[in-house]
């Protein structure tokens, strides 16, 4: 009997990294669908942000404690609060509120597209990275795709959908600024997740209890709350970040950057299967244009 377990020959490091990246994109997409479902059953954006960050904060306290709680593992409280502001409950509430005003297909595309667009522009303006011809084409394509969604909001849905689109874009730009900060500070994503979770536990949880209470959570029932805890807090939060970090380590940042581009399509697919939401022709057109933009934007 062999003394140690060995992986199948076909399961190479590249295959493992690819599977991790796809799983991360799948979990992020599931988080967006769960947010739309949560709004439909009566949970507030603040409730879902609570489930997204506070419970993971409980799990992450020991890890950050070992790194040093006094200075947040070496990050410092100034940087920690900036990370909390950009990637924590406020960013999530902005996105979740968008789902109260606009369809799932809009949030599925606008949020990640705005994050990619903001990341490219910030890298060019702040980090002085050259904007290659391919990336410029990507920027133009992403903007055109976003215009398609804005056009549908104005002509077919109503100005409230345009407000929702603006909230999705705000959340995406906050995420882009967050990733820029991580690059400048040379901080890894898991460390940032620890900070966001723990500070959410100690800062956001009391504020939520004081300002909003828990009556909407109670009214929704324990099953709906467990769904949000599992999908938002565990899968779309901790597991997605861990798996994406594994993909980056195994495949490199360049190849791993392709996986977030899967999120819009996967979100629409899961939304159709789980919620019965059928994307409109304009939403599919906007998705196709944005995907082309992603393809060019990821080139050097």
ChimeraX commands (.cxc) that place a marker at each C-alpha (Angstrom):
marker #1 position 0.00,0.00,0.00 radius 0.5
marker #1 position 1.52,3.39,-1.00 radius 0.5
marker #1 position 2.65,5.57,1.87 radius 0.5
marker #1 position 1.53,8.83,0.33 radius 0.5
marker #1 position -1.28,10.05,-1.90 radius 0.5
marker #1 position -0.29,11.15,-5.41 radius 0.5
marker #1 position -2.38,13.20,-7.81 radius 0.5
marker #1 position -3.38,11.77,-11.20 radius 0.5
marker #1 position -0.87,12.48,-13.96 radius 0.5
marker #1 position -3.34,14.69,-15.87 radius 0.5
marker #1 position -3.90,16.91,-12.82 radius 0.5
marker #1 position -0.90,19.17,-13.35 radius 0.5
marker #1 position -0.21,22.42,-11.52 radius 0.5
marker #1 position -1.55,24.32,-14.54 radius 0.5
marker #1 position -4.79,22.36,-14.52 radius 0.5
marker #1 position -5.20,22.91,-10.77 radius 0.5
marker #1 position -4.58,26.64,-11.20 radius 0.5
marker #1 position -7.09,26.82,-14.03 radius 0.5
marker #1 position -9.73,24.97,-12.02 radius 0.5
marker #1 position -9.13,27.30,-9.06 radius 0.5
marker #1 position -9.56,30.37,-11.27 radius 0.5
marker #1 position -12.77,29.07,-12.83 radius 0.5
marker #1 position -14.14,28.16,-9.40 radius 0.5
marker #1 position -13.34,31.66,-8.09 radius 0.5
marker #1 position -15.20,33.26,-11.01 radius 0.5
marker #1 position -18.11,30.88,-10.44 radius 0.5
marker #1 position -18.31,31.81,-6.75 radius 0.5
marker #1 position -18.14,35.55,-7.50 radius 0.5
marker #1 position -20.95,35.13,-10.02 radius 0.5
marker #1 position -23.00,33.16,-7.49 radius 0.5
marker #1 position -22.54,36.02,-5.02 radius 0.5
marker #1 position -24.10,38.50,-7.45 radius 0.5
marker #1 position -27.04,36.19,-8.10 radius 0.5
marker #1 position -27.51,35.62,-4.37 radius 0.5
marker #1 position -27.56,39.39,-3.86 radius 0.5
marker #1 position -30.36,39.79,-6.41 radius 0.5
marker #1 position -32.25,36.94,-4.72 radius 0.5
marker #1 position -31.70,38.48,-1.29 radius 0.5
marker #1 position -33.23,41.75,-2.41 radius 0.5
marker #1 position -36.23,39.85,-3.78 radius 0.5
marker #1 position -36.91,38.07,-0.46 radius 0.5
marker #1 position -36.73,41.24,1.61 radius 0.5
marker #1 position -33.16,41.37,2.89 radius 0.5
marker #1 position -31.65,44.84,2.78 radius 0.5
marker #1 position -28.28,45.64,1.19 radius 0.5
marker #1 position -26.95,46.28,4.69 radius 0.5
marker #1 position -28.12,42.84,5.82 radius 0.5
marker #1 position -26.29,41.13,2.97 radius 0.5
marker #1 position -23.13,43.14,3.58 radius 0.5
marker #1 position -23.32,41.97,7.19 radius 0.5
marker #1 position -23.43,38.35,6.05 radius 0.5
marker #1 position -20.67,38.95,3.49 radius 0.5
marker #1 position -18.09,40.33,5.90 radius 0.5
marker #1 position -18.95,39.95,9.56 radius 0.5
marker #1 position -19.09,36.15,9.78 radius 0.5
marker #1 position -15.86,35.79,7.84 radius 0.5
marker #1 position -14.40,38.34,10.24 radius 0.5
marker #1 position -15.20,35.98,13.13 radius 0.5
marker #1 position -13.26,33.21,11.37 radius 0.5
marker #1 position -10.34,35.47,10.46 radius 0.5
marker #1 position -9.71,37.01,13.90 radius 0.5
marker #1 position -7.27,34.24,14.96 radius 0.5
marker #1 position -5.25,34.57,11.74 radius 0.5
marker #1 position -4.89,38.35,12.04 radius 0.5
marker #1 position -4.21,37.99,15.76 radius 0.5
marker #1 position -1.19,35.81,14.96 radius 0.5
marker #1 position 0.07,38.42,12.49 radius 0.5
marker #1 position -0.34,41.20,15.05 radius 0.5
marker #1 position -3.66,42.86,15.79 radius 0.5
marker #1 position -2.06,46.05,17.11 radius 0.5
marker #1 position -0.89,47.12,13.65 radius 0.5
marker #1 position -3.20,44.89,11.59 radius 0.5
marker #1 position -0.43,42.52,10.61 radius 0.5
marker #1 position 1.96,45.32,9.69 radius 0.5
marker #1 position -0.47,47.19,7.45 radius 0.5
marker #1 position -1.21,49.94,9.96 radius 0.5
marker #1 position -4.57,51.38,10.90 radius 0.5
marker #1 position -4.52,54.10,8.26 radius 0.5
marker #1 position -4.16,51.65,5.41 radius 0.5
marker #1 position -6.51,49.23,7.13 radius 0.5
marker #1 position -9.32,51.77,7.28 radius 0.5
marker #1 position -8.77,52.70,3.62 radius 0.5
marker #1 position -9.03,49.03,2.66 radius 0.5
marker #1 position -12.20,48.69,4.74 radius 0.5
marker #1 position -13.72,51.73,3.03 radius 0.5
marker #1 position -12.90,50.58,-0.51 radius 0.5
marker #1 position -13.42,46.81,-0.34 radius 0.5
marker #1 position -15.69,46.33,2.66 radius 0.5
marker #1 position -19.37,46.78,3.47 radius 0.5
marker #1 position -19.70,50.22,1.83 radius 0.5
marker #1 position -18.62,48.83,-1.55 radius 0.5
marker #1 position -20.94,45.84,-1.11 radius 0.5
marker #1 position -23.91,48.00,-0.08 radius 0.5
marker #1 position -23.40,50.14,-3.19 radius 0.5
marker #1 position -23.54,47.07,-5.42 radius 0.5
marker #1 position -26.43,45.42,-3.57 radius 0.5
marker #1 position -28.47,48.62,-3.66 radius 0.5
marker #1 position -28.03,48.62,-7.42 radius 0.5
marker #1 position -29.98,45.36,-7.55 radius 0.5
marker #1 position -32.99,47.11,-6.00 radius 0.5
marker #1 position -33.07,49.44,-9.01 radius 0.5
marker #1 position -31.69,47.55,-12.02 radius 0.5
marker #1 position -31.85,44.00,-13.47 radius 0.5
marker #1 position -29.35,41.26,-12.68 radius 0.5
marker #1 position -27.87,41.46,-16.18 radius 0.5
marker #1 position -26.83,45.06,-15.57 radius 0.5
marker #1 position -25.05,44.33,-12.32 radius 0.5
marker #1 position -23.51,41.18,-13.79 radius 0.5
marker #1 position -21.65,43.20,-16.42 radius 0.5
marker #1 position -21.34,46.78,-15.17 radius 0.5
marker #1 position -19.70,45.97,-11.84 radius 0.5
marker #1 position -16.79,43.84,-13.20 radius 0.5
marker #1 position -16.49,45.97,-16.35 radius 0.5
marker #1 position -16.15,49.16,-14.30 radius 0.5
marker #1 position -13.56,47.46,-12.10 radius 0.5
marker #1 position -11.53,46.45,-15.15 radius 0.5
marker #1 position -11.90,49.85,-16.79 radius 0.5
marker #1 position -10.99,51.68,-13.58 radius 0.5
marker #1 position -8.01,49.40,-13.05 radius 0.5
marker #1 position -6.64,50.13,-16.51 radius 0.5
marker #1 position -7.08,53.88,-16.19 radius 0.5
marker #1 position -5.62,54.04,-12.68 radius 0.5
marker #1 position -2.62,51.94,-13.73 radius 0.5
marker #1 position -2.01,54.39,-16.57 radius 0.5
marker #1 position -2.57,57.60,-14.61 radius 0.5
marker #1 position -1.13,56.66,-11.21 radius 0.5
marker #1 position 1.35,53.86,-11.84 radius 0.5
marker #1 position 2.43,55.35,-15.21 radius 0.5
marker #1 position 2.02,52.02,-16.98 radius 0.5
marker #1 position 1.97,52.46,-20.77 radius 0.5
marker #1 position -1.45,52.21,-22.40 radius 0.5
marker #1 position -0.77,49.91,-25.34 radius 0.5
marker #1 position -2.88,49.95,-28.49 radius 0.5
marker #1 position -4.53,46.67,-27.48 radius 0.5
marker #1 position -5.46,48.01,-24.05 radius 0.5
marker #1 position -6.79,51.23,-25.60 radius 0.5
marker #1 position -9.04,49.12,-27.85 radius 0.5
marker #1 position -10.14,47.25,-24.73 radius 0.5
marker #1 position -10.99,50.49,-22.93 radius 0.5
marker #1 position -13.03,51.74,-25.89 radius 0.5
marker #1 position -14.89,48.42,-26.19 radius 0.5
marker #1 position -15.72,48.30,-22.48 radius 0.5
marker #1 position -17.02,51.89,-22.60 radius 0.5
marker #1 position -19.16,51.02,-25.63 radius 0.5
marker #1 position -20.58,48.00,-23.81 radius 0.5
marker #1 position -21.44,50.15,-20.80 radius 0.5
marker #1 position -23.15,52.66,-23.09 radius 0.5
marker #1 position -25.38,49.85,-24.39 radius 0.5
marker #1 position -26.54,49.12,-20.82 radius 0.5
marker #1 position -27.07,52.81,-20.09 radius 0.5
marker #1 position -29.09,53.09,-23.29 radius 0.5
marker #1 position -31.34,50.20,-22.29 radius 0.5
marker #1 position -31.83,51.76,-18.84 radius 0.5
marker #1 position -32.93,55.07,-20.31 radius 0.5
marker #1 position -35.07,53.79,-23.19 radius 0.5
marker #1 position -36.60,50.56,-21.86 radius 0.5
marker #1 position -36.47,50.38,-18.05 radius 0.5
marker #1 position -36.42,53.85,-16.55 radius 0.5
marker #1 position -34.13,56.33,-14.87 radius 0.5
marker #1 position -34.15,54.25,-11.68 radius 0.5
marker #1 position -32.21,51.58,-13.60 radius 0.5
marker #1 position -29.67,54.21,-14.63 radius 0.5
marker #1 position -29.25,55.06,-10.93 radius 0.5
marker #1 position -28.69,51.35,-10.24 radius 0.5
marker #1 position -26.13,51.21,-13.04 radius 0.5
marker #1 position -24.32,54.15,-11.44 radius 0.5
marker #1 position -24.15,52.27,-8.15 radius 0.5
marker #1 position -22.73,49.19,-9.89 radius 0.5
marker #1 position -20.12,51.39,-11.57 radius 0.5
marker #1 position -19.27,53.05,-8.24 radius 0.5
marker #1 position -18.71,49.66,-6.62 radius 0.5
marker #1 position -16.50,48.59,-9.52 radius 0.5
marker #1 position -14.40,51.75,-9.34 radius 0.5
marker #1 position -14.01,51.31,-5.57 radius 0.5
marker #1 position -12.70,47.79,-6.22 radius 0.5
marker #1 position -10.30,49.13,-8.86 radius 0.5
marker #1 position -8.95,51.68,-6.38 radius 0.5
marker #1 position -8.61,48.95,-3.76 radius 0.5
marker #1 position -6.51,46.79,-6.10 radius 0.5
marker #1 position -4.35,49.80,-6.94 radius 0.5
marker #1 position -3.69,50.33,-3.22 radius 0.5
marker #1 position -2.71,46.67,-2.82 radius 0.5
marker #1 position -0.24,46.97,-5.70 radius 0.5
marker #1 position 1.33,50.15,-4.31 radius 0.5
marker #1 position 1.53,48.75,-0.79 radius 0.5
marker #1 position 2.59,45.28,-1.98 radius 0.5
marker #1 position -0.07,43.65,0.15 radius 0.5
marker #1 position -1.53,40.25,-0.75 radius 0.5
marker #1 position -5.26,39.69,-1.08 radius 0.5
marker #1 position -5.61,37.29,1.85 radius 0.5
marker #1 position -4.05,39.82,4.23 radius 0.5
marker #1 position -6.48,42.45,2.94 radius 0.5
marker #1 position -9.39,40.03,3.40 radius 0.5
marker #1 position -8.37,39.48,7.02 radius 0.5
marker #1 position -8.32,43.23,7.64 radius 0.5
marker #1 position -11.69,43.83,5.96 radius 0.5
marker #1 position -13.35,40.94,7.80 radius 0.5
marker #1 position -11.98,41.75,11.24 radius 0.5
marker #1 position -12.64,45.50,10.99 radius 0.5
marker #1 position -16.14,44.75,9.69 radius 0.5
marker #1 position -16.71,42.61,12.78 radius 0.5
marker #1 position -15.60,45.33,15.19 radius 0.5
marker #1 position -16.80,48.45,13.32 radius 0.5
marker #1 position -19.56,47.59,10.85 radius 0.5
marker #1 position -21.43,45.00,12.95 radius 0.5
marker #1 position -22.15,47.43,15.84 radius 0.5
marker #1 position -23.10,50.20,13.38 radius 0.5
marker #1 position -25.48,47.87,11.57 radius 0.5
marker #1 position -27.10,46.82,14.84 radius 0.5
marker #1 position -27.47,50.45,15.95 radius 0.5
marker #1 position -28.69,51.95,12.67 radius 0.5
marker #1 position -30.66,49.13,11.03 radius 0.5
marker #1 position -31.25,46.38,13.57 radius 0.5
marker #1 position -32.02,42.78,12.62 radius 0.5
marker #1 position -35.78,42.81,12.03 radius 0.5
marker #1 position -35.48,42.31,8.24 radius 0.5
marker #1 position -33.12,39.36,8.76 radius 0.5
marker #1 position -35.58,37.80,11.19 radius 0.5
marker #1 position -38.52,38.39,8.84 radius 0.5
marker #1 position -36.68,36.72,5.94 radius 0.5
marker #1 position -36.26,33.47,7.87 radius 0.5
marker #1 position -33.26,31.41,8.82 radius 0.5
marker #1 position -32.99,29.58,5.48 radius 0.5
marker #1 position -32.60,32.79,3.48 radius 0.5
marker #1 position -30.04,34.10,5.94 radius 0.5
marker #1 position -28.07,30.84,5.76 radius 0.5
marker #1 position -28.06,31.09,1.97 radius 0.5
marker #1 position -26.48,34.55,2.17 radius 0.5
marker #1 position -23.97,33.48,4.81 radius 0.5
marker #1 position -22.89,30.50,2.71 radius 0.5
marker #1 position -22.86,32.13,-0.71 radius 0.5
marker #1 position -21.76,35.65,0.19 radius 0.5
marker #1 position -19.58,35.05,3.24 radius 0.5
marker #1 position -18.01,31.68,2.45 radius 0.5
marker #1 position -18.07,31.07,-1.31 radius 0.5
marker #1 position -18.01,34.57,-2.86 radius 0.5
marker #1 position -15.93,35.94,0.01 radius 0.5
marker #1 position -13.26,33.71,1.52 radius 0.5
marker #1 position -13.16,30.76,-0.89 radius 0.5
marker #1 position -13.18,32.84,-4.07 radius 0.5
marker #1 position -10.30,34.98,-2.83 radius 0.5
marker #1 position -8.30,31.95,-1.71 radius 0.5
marker #1 position -8.86,30.13,-5.01 radius 0.5
marker #1 position -8.01,33.18,-7.09 radius 0.5
marker #1 position -4.82,33.70,-5.07 radius 0.5
marker #1 position -3.94,30.05,-5.76 radius 0.5
marker #1 position -4.54,30.61,-9.47 radius 0.5
marker #1 position -2.27,33.67,-9.45 radius 0.5
marker #1 position 0.47,31.72,-7.65 radius 0.5
marker #1 position 0.21,28.77,-10.04 radius 0.5
marker #1 position -0.41,30.49,-13.38 radius 0.5
marker #1 position 0.96,33.98,-12.84 radius 0.5
marker #1 position -0.92,37.27,-12.56 radius 0.5
marker #1 position -1.26,37.71,-16.34 radius 0.5
marker #1 position -3.01,34.42,-17.02 radius 0.5
marker #1 position -5.04,34.54,-13.83 radius 0.5
marker #1 position -6.39,37.97,-14.76 radius 0.5
marker #1 position -8.54,36.31,-17.43 radius 0.5
marker #1 position -10.76,34.60,-14.87 radius 0.5
marker #1 position -12.68,37.69,-13.64 radius 0.5
marker #1 position -13.74,38.13,-17.27 radius 0.5
marker #1 position -15.83,34.97,-16.85 radius 0.5
marker #1 position -17.96,36.55,-14.10 radius 0.5
marker #1 position -20.49,38.44,-16.29 radius 0.5
marker #1 position -21.40,35.44,-18.43 radius 0.5
marker #1 position -21.49,33.05,-15.49 radius 0.5
marker #1 position -23.70,35.46,-13.54 radius 0.5
marker #1 position -26.23,35.62,-16.36 radius 0.5
marker #1 position -26.17,31.83,-16.71 radius 0.5
marker #1 position -26.64,31.19,-12.98 radius 0.5
marker #1 position -29.29,33.90,-12.82 radius 0.5
marker #1 position -31.22,32.17,-15.59 radius 0.5
marker #1 position -30.92,28.73,-13.99 radius 0.5
marker #1 position -31.56,29.79,-10.38 radius 0.5
marker #1 position -33.87,32.79,-10.69 radius 0.5
marker #1 position -35.32,32.43,-14.18 radius 0.5
marker #1 position -33.98,35.85,-15.23 radius 0.5
marker #1 position -33.64,35.94,-19.02 radius 0.5
marker #1 position -31.16,38.51,-20.38 radius 0.5
marker #1 position -32.59,40.89,-22.97 radius 0.5
marker #1 position -31.02,41.12,-26.45 radius 0.5
marker #1 position -29.45,44.47,-25.50 radius 0.5
marker #1 position -27.93,42.94,-22.36 radius 0.5
marker #1 position -26.45,40.10,-24.41 radius 0.5
marker #1 position -25.08,42.62,-26.91 radius 0.5
marker #1 position -23.53,44.68,-24.12 radius 0.5
marker #1 position -22.06,41.53,-22.60 radius 0.5
marker #1 position -20.50,40.49,-25.93 radius 0.5
marker #1 position -18.92,43.93,-26.43 radius 0.5
marker #1 position -17.55,44.00,-22.87 radius 0.5
marker #1 position -16.10,40.49,-23.23 radius 0.5
marker #1 position -14.25,41.62,-26.36 radius 0.5
marker #1 position -13.03,44.60,-24.36 radius 0.5
marker #1 position -11.78,42.30,-21.59 radius 0.5
marker #1 position -9.89,40.25,-24.18 radius 0.5
marker #1 position -7.97,43.26,-25.49 radius 0.5
marker #1 position -7.58,44.92,-22.08 radius 0.5
marker #1 position -5.70,41.89,-20.73 radius 0.5
marker #1 position -3.04,42.02,-23.42 radius 0.5
marker #1 position 0.31,43.61,-22.50 radius 0.5
marker link #1:1,2 radius 0.2
marker link #1:2,3 radius 0.2
marker link #1:3,4 radius 0.2
marker link #1:4,5 radius 0.2
marker link #1:5,6 radius 0.2
marker link #1:6,7 radius 0.2
marker link #1:7,8 radius 0.2
marker link #1:8,9 radius 0.2
marker link #1:9,10 radius 0.2
marker link #1:10,11 radius 0.2
marker link #1:11,12 radius 0.2
marker link #1:12,13 radius 0.2
marker link #1:13,14 radius 0.2
marker link #1:14,15 radius 0.2
marker link #1:15,16 radius 0.2
marker link #1:16,17 radius 0.2
marker link #1:17,18 radius 0.2
marker link #1:18,19 radius 0.2
marker link #1:19,20 radius 0.2
marker link #1:20,21 radius 0.2
marker link #1:21,22 radius 0.2
marker link #1:22,23 radius 0.2
marker link #1:23,24 radius 0.2
marker link #1:24,25 radius 0.2
marker link #1:25,26 radius 0.2
marker link #1:26,27 radius 0.2
marker link #1:27,28 radius 0.2
marker link #1:28,29 radius 0.2
marker link #1:29,30 radius 0.2
marker link #1:30,31 radius 0.2
marker link #1:31,32 radius 0.2
marker link #1:32,33 radius 0.2
marker link #1:33,34 radius 0.2
marker link #1:34,35 radius 0.2
marker link #1:35,36 radius 0.2
marker link #1:36,37 radius 0.2
marker link #1:37,38 radius 0.2
marker link #1:38,39 radius 0.2
marker link #1:39,40 radius 0.2
marker link #1:40,41 radius 0.2
marker link #1:41,42 radius 0.2
marker link #1:42,43 radius 0.2
marker link #1:43,44 radius 0.2
marker link #1:44,45 radius 0.2
marker link #1:45,46 radius 0.2
marker link #1:46,47 radius 0.2
marker link #1:47,48 radius 0.2
marker link #1:48,49 radius 0.2
marker link #1:49,50 radius 0.2
marker link #1:50,51 radius 0.2
marker link #1:51,52 radius 0.2
marker link #1:52,53 radius 0.2
marker link #1:53,54 radius 0.2
marker link #1:54,55 radius 0.2
marker link #1:55,56 radius 0.2
marker link #1:56,57 radius 0.2
marker link #1:57,58 radius 0.2
marker link #1:58,59 radius 0.2
marker link #1:59,60 radius 0.2
marker link #1:60,61 radius 0.2
marker link #1:61,62 radius 0.2
marker link #1:62,63 radius 0.2
marker link #1:63,64 radius 0.2
marker link #1:64,65 radius 0.2
marker link #1:65,66 radius 0.2
marker link #1:66,67 radius 0.2
marker link #1:67,68 radius 0.2
marker link #1:68,69 radius 0.2
marker link #1:69,70 radius 0.2
marker link #1:70,71 radius 0.2
marker link #1:71,72 radius 0.2
marker link #1:72,73 radius 0.2
marker link #1:73,74 radius 0.2
marker link #1:74,75 radius 0.2
marker link #1:75,76 radius 0.2
marker link #1:76,77 radius 0.2
marker link #1:77,78 radius 0.2
marker link #1:78,79 radius 0.2
marker link #1:79,80 radius 0.2
marker link #1:80,81 radius 0.2
marker link #1:81,82 radius 0.2
marker link #1:82,83 radius 0.2
marker link #1:83,84 radius 0.2
marker link #1:84,85 radius 0.2
marker link #1:85,86 radius 0.2
marker link #1:86,87 radius 0.2
marker link #1:87,88 radius 0.2
marker link #1:88,89 radius 0.2
marker link #1:89,90 radius 0.2
marker link #1:90,91 radius 0.2
marker link #1:91,92 radius 0.2
marker link #1:92,93 radius 0.2
marker link #1:93,94 radius 0.2
marker link #1:94,95 radius 0.2
marker link #1:95,96 radius 0.2
marker link #1:96,97 radius 0.2
marker link #1:97,98 radius 0.2
marker link #1:98,99 radius 0.2
marker link #1:99,100 radius 0.2
marker link #1:100,101 radius 0.2
marker link #1:101,102 radius 0.2
marker link #1:102,103 radius 0.2
marker link #1:103,104 radius 0.2
marker link #1:104,105 radius 0.2
marker link #1:105,106 radius 0.2
marker link #1:106,107 radius 0.2
marker link #1:107,108 radius 0.2
marker link #1:108,109 radius 0.2
marker link #1:109,110 radius 0.2
marker link #1:110,111 radius 0.2
marker link #1:111,112 radius 0.2
marker link #1:112,113 radius 0.2
marker link #1:113,114 radius 0.2
marker link #1:114,115 radius 0.2
marker link #1:115,116 radius 0.2
marker link #1:116,117 radius 0.2
marker link #1:117,118 radius 0.2
marker link #1:118,119 radius 0.2
marker link #1:119,120 radius 0.2
marker link #1:120,121 radius 0.2
marker link #1:121,122 radius 0.2
marker link #1:122,123 radius 0.2
marker link #1:123,124 radius 0.2
marker link #1:124,125 radius 0.2
marker link #1:125,126 radius 0.2
marker link #1:126,127 radius 0.2
marker link #1:127,128 radius 0.2
marker link #1:128,129 radius 0.2
marker link #1:129,130 radius 0.2
marker link #1:130,131 radius 0.2
marker link #1:131,132 radius 0.2
marker link #1:132,133 radius 0.2
marker link #1:133,134 radius 0.2
marker link #1:134,135 radius 0.2
marker link #1:135,136 radius 0.2
marker link #1:136,137 radius 0.2
marker link #1:137,138 radius 0.2
marker link #1:138,139 radius 0.2
marker link #1:139,140 radius 0.2
marker link #1:140,141 radius 0.2
marker link #1:141,142 radius 0.2
marker link #1:142,143 radius 0.2
marker link #1:143,144 radius 0.2
marker link #1:144,145 radius 0.2
marker link #1:145,146 radius 0.2
marker link #1:146,147 radius 0.2
marker link #1:147,148 radius 0.2
marker link #1:148,149 radius 0.2
marker link #1:149,150 radius 0.2
marker link #1:150,151 radius 0.2
marker link #1:151,152 radius 0.2
marker link #1:152,153 radius 0.2
marker link #1:153,154 radius 0.2
marker link #1:154,155 radius 0.2
marker link #1:155,156 radius 0.2
marker link #1:156,157 radius 0.2
marker link #1:157,158 radius 0.2
marker link #1:158,159 radius 0.2
marker link #1:159,160 radius 0.2
marker link #1:160,161 radius 0.2
marker link #1:161,162 radius 0.2
marker link #1:162,163 radius 0.2
marker link #1:163,164 radius 0.2
marker link #1:164,165 radius 0.2
marker link #1:165,166 radius 0.2
marker link #1:166,167 radius 0.2
marker link #1:167,168 radius 0.2
marker link #1:168,169 radius 0.2
marker link #1:169,170 radius 0.2
marker link #1:170,171 radius 0.2
marker link #1:171,172 radius 0.2
marker link #1:172,173 radius 0.2
marker link #1:173,174 radius 0.2
marker link #1:174,175 radius 0.2
marker link #1:175,176 radius 0.2
marker link #1:176,177 radius 0.2
marker link #1:177,178 radius 0.2
marker link #1:178,179 radius 0.2
marker link #1:179,180 radius 0.2
marker link #1:180,181 radius 0.2
marker link #1:181,182 radius 0.2
marker link #1:182,183 radius 0.2
marker link #1:183,184 radius 0.2
marker link #1:184,185 radius 0.2
marker link #1:185,186 radius 0.2
marker link #1:186,187 radius 0.2
marker link #1:187,188 radius 0.2
marker link #1:188,189 radius 0.2
marker link #1:189,190 radius 0.2
marker link #1:190,191 radius 0.2
marker link #1:191,192 radius 0.2
marker link #1:192,193 radius 0.2
marker link #1:193,194 radius 0.2
marker link #1:194,195 radius 0.2
marker link #1:195,196 radius 0.2
marker link #1:196,197 radius 0.2
marker link #1:197,198 radius 0.2
marker link #1:198,199 radius 0.2
marker link #1:199,200 radius 0.2
marker link #1:200,201 radius 0.2
marker link #1:201,202 radius 0.2
marker link #1:202,203 radius 0.2
marker link #1:203,204 radius 0.2
marker link #1:204,205 radius 0.2
marker link #1:205,206 radius 0.2
marker link #1:206,207 radius 0.2
marker link #1:207,208 radius 0.2
marker link #1:208,209 radius 0.2
marker link #1:209,210 radius 0.2
marker link #1:210,211 radius 0.2
marker link #1:211,212 radius 0.2
marker link #1:212,213 radius 0.2
marker link #1:213,214 radius 0.2
marker link #1:214,215 radius 0.2
marker link #1:215,216 radius 0.2
marker link #1:216,217 radius 0.2
marker link #1:217,218 radius 0.2
marker link #1:218,219 radius 0.2
marker link #1:219,220 radius 0.2
marker link #1:220,221 radius 0.2
marker link #1:221,222 radius 0.2
marker link #1:222,223 radius 0.2
marker link #1:223,224 radius 0.2
marker link #1:224,225 radius 0.2
marker link #1:225,226 radius 0.2
marker link #1:226,227 radius 0.2
marker link #1:227,228 radius 0.2
marker link #1:228,229 radius 0.2
marker link #1:229,230 radius 0.2
marker link #1:230,231 radius 0.2
marker link #1:231,232 radius 0.2
marker link #1:232,233 radius 0.2
marker link #1:233,234 radius 0.2
marker link #1:234,235 radius 0.2
marker link #1:235,236 radius 0.2
marker link #1:236,237 radius 0.2
marker link #1:237,238 radius 0.2
marker link #1:238,239 radius 0.2
marker link #1:239,240 radius 0.2
marker link #1:240,241 radius 0.2
marker link #1:241,242 radius 0.2
marker link #1:242,243 radius 0.2
marker link #1:243,244 radius 0.2
marker link #1:244,245 radius 0.2
marker link #1:245,246 radius 0.2
marker link #1:246,247 radius 0.2
marker link #1:247,248 radius 0.2
marker link #1:248,249 radius 0.2
marker link #1:249,250 radius 0.2
marker link #1:250,251 radius 0.2
marker link #1:251,252 radius 0.2
marker link #1:252,253 radius 0.2
marker link #1:253,254 radius 0.2
marker link #1:254,255 radius 0.2
marker link #1:255,256 radius 0.2
marker link #1:256,257 radius 0.2
marker link #1:257,258 radius 0.2
marker link #1:258,259 radius 0.2
marker link #1:259,260 radius 0.2
marker link #1:260,261 radius 0.2
marker link #1:261,262 radius 0.2
marker link #1:262,263 radius 0.2
marker link #1:263,264 radius 0.2
marker link #1:264,265 radius 0.2
marker link #1:265,266 radius 0.2
marker link #1:266,267 radius 0.2
marker link #1:267,268 radius 0.2
marker link #1:268,269 radius 0.2
marker link #1:269,270 radius 0.2
marker link #1:270,271 radius 0.2
marker link #1:271,272 radius 0.2
marker link #1:272,273 radius 0.2
marker link #1:273,274 radius 0.2
marker link #1:274,275 radius 0.2
marker link #1:275,276 radius 0.2
marker link #1:276,277 radius 0.2
marker link #1:277,278 radius 0.2
marker link #1:278,279 radius 0.2
marker link #1:279,280 radius 0.2
marker link #1:280,281 radius 0.2
marker link #1:281,282 radius 0.2
marker link #1:282,283 radius 0.2
marker link #1:283,284 radius 0.2
marker link #1:284,285 radius 0.2
marker link #1:285,286 radius 0.2
marker link #1:286,287 radius 0.2
marker link #1:287,288 radius 0.2
marker link #1:288,289 radius 0.2
marker link #1:289,290 radius 0.2
marker link #1:290,291 radius 0.2
marker link #1:291,292 radius 0.2
marker link #1:292,293 radius 0.2
marker link #1:293,294 radius 0.2
marker link #1:294,295 radius 0.2
marker link #1:295,296 radius 0.2
marker link #1:296,297 radius 0.2
marker link #1:297,298 radius 0.2
marker link #1:298,299 radius 0.2
marker link #1:299,300 radius 0.2
view
